[in-house]
Amino acid sequence: MPKIKPGAMVTITETITYGDKKRASNFKGLVIARKHGAQKNASFTVRSVVDNVAVEKVYPFYSPLISGVKVHSTPQKIKRSKLYFARDISKKKMQKKLGVSI
């Protein structure tokens, strides 16, 4: 598992099973929170806007359903560990505040 920090842009590839069929689904977004450190129940929250609807997904770090994680960009310095303020501000303001292209 790569180093995932709040403010990072990531693509999560997860395996979805429908009956006998399996398929891979990608979800690209901004990591807004990471919880429980390196414990077994550690998780991270990814936020994205899909068809003008905000979507947040919480992924367990050690889930067998996650087949891959790709980190696109990581901010140099973030002053907060939880970026919940990202829910209320625009994409342009977020880019300026974090210093990362979103």
N, C-alpha and C positions, 0 to 999 in steps of 0.2 A: 504494500500500500504506500503510495507516495505521500509526501508531507502535505497535508491539507490544513491550511490556516484560514481564518476568517478574512474575507476580502478577495480570496482567490477565485478565478474563473475556472470551472471544472466541467468536464463532460463525464457523466456516469453512464456506463453501459450495464444494463441490468437484464437478466434473463426472465422472461415472462412465459408462464406455462398455461396453455388453454387445453385442458383435457390431455390428449396425447401429443399435441403440437407445442413446440418451443420456438420462441423468437427473441431476438435481441432488440432492446429499445434504448435509445440514447436520450439523455436529459442534460442539457447544457444550462448552467446558471452560476450565480454568485453564492459562495459559501457565506452565510450570515451568522452561523453559530457552530460551535463545536463544544460538546458536552462530555463530561466524565473522563477526560484525559485518555489514558491508555488502558483503562479497565475493559473487562469483557463486554460490558454493556455500553461502551462508548458510541456516540453517534454524532452526526453532523447534519445541518440543515442547509439545503440548497434552494435558492429562490430564482425564478425565471418568469418572464411574461410570455404567455402563449396565447395567440389570437386575442390580444388586448385583455386577457384575464391573468391575474397574478397567481402563480402556482408555487407552493412551497412543499418540498418533500423532505422527510426526515429519513436518513439512511443509517442503519447500524454499521459500524466500521467492519465488523467481522461477519457480515452477512454472506451466505453462500450464493445468494441471488445476484450479487454484484460481481460481474465478470471482468470489469475493468474501470479504472479511474485515470483520466488524463488531465493534468493540470496545465492550463493554457497560460495563465499569468498569475503572478503572486505580487501583492503590493510590497513595497520596501519597508514601510513603517505604518502600522495601524495602532492607534492609541486606545482602541476598545477591543474587548474580546467578543462581544456580541454586537452585531451590526443591525439591530432591530430598527434603527432609524431609517434604514434603507426602504422600509415599507412605505414611508410617507414622502420621500423626496423623489425628484425626477432623475432620469438616467444621466442627464447632463450634469446635474449637481453632484451626483454620486461619483462620476468620473473625476470631477474636480477635487472632491473631498478625499477620495482614496488614491488618486494618482495612477489609476489603472484603467485601460480601455475596457469598457463593458459591452 
